[in-house]
Amino acid sequence: MQKLKGQRALVTGASSGIGKAVALELGRAGADVLVNYRSGDDMANEVAAQIASFGVRALVHRADVSKEADVVPMFERMAAELGGIDILVNNAGLQKDADFHDMTLDQWNTVISVNLTGQFLCSREAIRLFRRQGMRPEVSKAMGKIVCISSVHEVIPWAGHVNYAASKGGVMLMMKSIAQEYASQRIRVNSICPGAIRTPINAGAWDTEESYNALMRLVPYKRIGEPEDIGKAAVWLASDDSDYVTGASIFVDGGMLLYPGFENGG
Ligand SMILES: NC(=O)c1ccc[n+]([C@@H]2O[C@H](COP(=O)([O-])OP(=O)(O)OC[C@H]3O[C@@H](n4cnc5c(N)ncnc54)[C@H](OP(=O)(O)O)[C@@H]3O)[C@@H](O)[C@H]2O)c1
């Protein structure tokens, strides 16, 4: 059964990694999908072609989520060509790592503007569109659903990545505050907090045997996460199966948050 049949989803940063897997899983579950990307036309077109093979509509749209002048027209296109929006997945994100004493203002601003301001801009446009189109009881019990891709680093401090951890901590309270503000209008807002997932953003943490084994010391479940692990969680959060869930951070992390340093008694 296609749980998202008849719904329209927008996934940011969907040409690679987690965003690609989320877009594919939403399409497989029956949603029409707008594949947002920033660079790499071919990769975005390939994702769209795979989504279309599930018998749903797929569009590609190039936009920088940190720029209001890019984001607003993207949602206008969503309304014009897909007829509206039911699901937003705020996935686009990046890292600009540095020791804190060497971190430039540009490294700080770049990460905050994509990871946090980008999620603000897209969430605001989605909420405006949900409210304009109203309830669609034939496809969902909720007026709209937003899934923010956060990180275990919304709660785990991360030396050498202060800008990234700050952006994800910001996503946590942004998500919960939006969820509180719009719950009575049947708009659900939640986060998925991935642990270590096999994508380009963190290739250095898993692409050699040595780095993989070091990573596993942080993962009680003793395997790296795959992008599909996040895609499946996103389908659940976007579907009526999670209709009573809002304002939640769902950790999909193989137990990374379980203080693995204590697994042998500390
Ligand atoms: N992989 C992990 O272990 C992990 C763990 C926790 C959280 N996350 C989060 O998961 C999300 C996806 O990351 P990923 O691991 O899949 O990394 P990824 O493969 O590098 O994907 C990130 C995507 O975001 C896009 N993007 C970056 N800046 C953008 C902008 N300004 N506007 C639109 N798109 C933009 C990138 O496009 P370009 O390539 O064109 O820049 C890329 O497609 C991020 O929010 C990340 O923080 C990942």
The ligand as a Gaussian input file, in Angstrom:
#p B3LYP/6-31G(d) Opt

LIG

0 1
 N       25.722000      11.765000       7.036000
 C       25.597000      11.837000       8.333000
 O       26.208000      11.041000       9.078000
 C       24.697000      12.842000       8.964000
 C       24.524000      12.776000      10.348000
 C       23.682000      13.705000      10.966000
 C       23.021000      14.649000      10.214000
 N       23.215000      14.690000       8.864000
 C       22.486000      15.723000       8.131000
 O       21.852000      15.154000       7.009000
 C       21.679000      16.152000       6.006000
 C       22.151000      15.606000       4.675000
 O       23.546000      15.375000       4.732000
 P       24.257000      14.182000       3.939000
 O       24.981000      13.378000       4.946000
 O       23.319000      13.512000       3.022000
 O       25.375000      15.006000       3.149000
 P       25.565000      15.320000       1.587000
 O       25.585000      14.049000       0.807000
 O       26.729000      16.233000       1.540000
 O       24.235000      16.066000       1.205000
 C       23.966000      17.378000       1.540000
 C       23.121000      17.960000       0.453000
 O       22.737000      19.286000       0.806000
 C       22.922000      20.105000      -0.336000
 N       23.126000      21.498000      -0.002000
 C       24.147000      22.042000       0.677000
 N       23.979000      23.369000       0.763000
 C       22.819000      23.663000       0.124000
 C       22.104000      24.854000      -0.127000
 N       22.553000      26.035000       0.296000
 N       20.930000      24.786000      -0.799000
 C       20.464000      23.585000      -1.248000
 N       21.120000      22.433000      -1.056000
 C       22.269000      22.467000      -0.374000
 C       24.140000      19.520000      -1.012000
 O       24.206000      19.956000      -2.356000
 P       25.617000      20.345000      -3.033000
 O       26.399000      19.078000      -3.050000
 O       25.220000      20.821000      -4.373000
 O       26.212000      21.409000      -2.166000
 C       23.875000      18.023000      -0.859000
 O       23.047000      17.546000      -1.897000
 C       22.437000      17.388000       6.505000
 O       21.527000      18.309000       7.079000
 C       23.356000      16.824000       7.560000
 O       23.696000      17.771000       8.528000
 C       24.042000      13.821000       8.227000

